Each structure stands twice: as structure tokens, then as C-alpha cells.
Amino acid sequence: MNLAYIPSPSTGVIDLGPIPLRGYAFCIIIGVFVAVWFGNKRWVARGGTAGTVADIAVWAVPFGLVGGRLYHVITDYQLYFSDGEDWVDAFKIWQGGLGIWGAIALGAVGAWIGCRRRGIPLPAWADALAPGIALAQACGRWGNWFNQELYGKATDVPWALKISDGPNRVAGTYHPTFLYESLWCVGVALLVVWADRRFKLGHGRAFALYVAAYCAGRAWIEYMRVDEAHHILGLRLNVWTALIVFVLAVTYIVVSAKVRPGREEIVEPGAPEPSDKTDDADASEADEPEAAQADTDAPKADADEDAVAPKADGTAETAKG
């Protein structure tokens, strides 16, 4: 018997009159706002214009939602297209089921379209948004808590998650893998922010670091889950995906650092320069009049010295007038 555990909500829906507020959708929406807000702060700090991140997110978010749902439906097709299942459920996104792999892949296509329309390099935009995406995932994972899904193996640890009887689940206490991944994503966001400040990551390397760090955590968290999944050589499909994507992300960091070292100096054409550059320019402009005045006074000083210079016989020569 567990003396302490994390309770699960009795329902994932709160009805406000005729409007149902679904916990899963609410967590996704909060995550999107957090990603855009934090990404905008980082974009402006890099020299971009405020609001650009949101403008491109208008393209990236819908593509990402479609991609995330497609990945889930394709990899768990038996939940929707097997005998006795209703294929219409594949469109009920509020019931859960968004694959981050598909969301990032197709979301990148939407972001590429938005960046191309604004003349912005996609890697620079992705670097600015990377830690915000990790925080969005941290928020979104709490949607699984509302739906009582994607938990781990049975356990009696004090932080175990209590699950009630329901479709495709048995009452008991289990590892809260949703919480593990949420905390891991917060750590990933902090890691990317620190590394970006320390090493001035550019050309997509901050985003690649986010991908690699997330995959490292997702691999062991996925291994703990007990929900139905396809297996290849004894490992869950998502574990293989995490391992492959991790290798690709690390390879990109290494190759990119050699081919395109440093960071982009201009991330958005026509955007105002960062304040530090502006201050330097103002300081140099302020020094120019003094330097010009010094140059103007120099000949006069030389002339005055010549006027009073002694002649070879010891007498002073006066200016002709």
C-alpha cells in the first residue's frame, strides 16, 4: 500500500456551459505560447525584430500539429484501423496522440516556408526557438496526466502515479513517465541556454543540441513505458527513433562547427542593430568631432611655434603683417 502518490484527475474535461475545456489541448496551447514568448526574447537579443517569431510560428504550429498526429496514427495504426476500431478517432486529437518526431519534422517545413517569406535563415530562427520548444514539450506532457496515459511500469515509490480503471488501463500506481519527461525537457532548455551563451552557438547548432539532449532522455524514458508499441529487435520503435536522431544531431553539430564556425552576425535583414553595437557606434561618432578639432588645431600650434622660433643669430623673427 502506497502512503504517498501523485493522484490523477478524475476527468480530463471541464465543461464551461456548452464549451468543453480539455486538459490535453490546454497544455498544448500553453506550451505554444511559452515557446513563442521565450523564442521572441531570444530572437530580439540576437538582433531580430519583435513579432517575427510569432509570424513564422503561424506557419510552423499548424504544420507541427498535423505532423505530430500523422506520426502517431501511422505508428499506432492498429488503434484506428483494426477490426472493431473507428477510423474517425484518428481525427480526435484532443484524446491524445501527438508524436514529437512528426511534429518537429513537419513543423520545420512550415517554419521553412515562413522564414523564406521573410528572408530569414531557418537555422538562426531554430536556434532562437530551441529552448522554447523544450519548455513547450514540458508543458505539453502534462496533457498525458489529464488523460491518464503514457505511464511507466508499476511501482510503489512515493512519487508513483495513481491510475484508475478505464479503457486499456488497469488501476494501480505506476512510474509517472510524463513527469520524468517534463522535468527532462526543462533541463534540456536550461542546457541549451547555457551552452548558447557559453559557446555562441549558431547555424542551427543550438537546435541540434536540443534535439540530441532530448533524444538522450527520451530513449530511457521510452524504455520505461508499458503502453502498446511496435518493437524492432526487442526495442520500442520510439527508442530506435531517438537513438538514430541523436546520432544525426551530434553529427550535424560536429560537421557544422567545422564547415560554418561562429554565429550569424545578421539574422533578419532590415532589423535594427543590437543595442551594444548601437552604443559603440554612438561612442565612435562622439569621438570624431574631438579628433577633427585636434587635427584642425595641430597646424595652428605648429605655426605659433614657428612664429616665435629663434633665428640662428639668437634673435626672434616676428610675423609679417
Salt bridges, closest charged atoms under 4 A:
ASP55 OD2 - ARG118 NH1 2.81
ASP76 OD2 - HIS72 ND1 3.38
ASP89 OD1 - LYS92 NZ 3.00
GLU181 OE2 - ARG141 NE 3.09
GLU181 OE2 - ARG218 NH1 3.94
ASP196 OD2 - ARG42 NH2 2.80
ASP196 OD1 - ARG263 NH2 2.60
GLU222 OE1 - ARG218 NE 2.88
GLU222 OE1 - ARG225 NH1 3.12
GLU222 OE2 - ARG236 NE 2.94
ASP227 OD1 - ARG225 NE 3.06
ASP227 OD1 - ARG236 NH2 3.31
GLU264 OE1 - ARG46 NH2 2.94
GLU264 OE2 - HIS203 ND1 3.44
GLU268 OE2 - ARG118 NH2 3.34
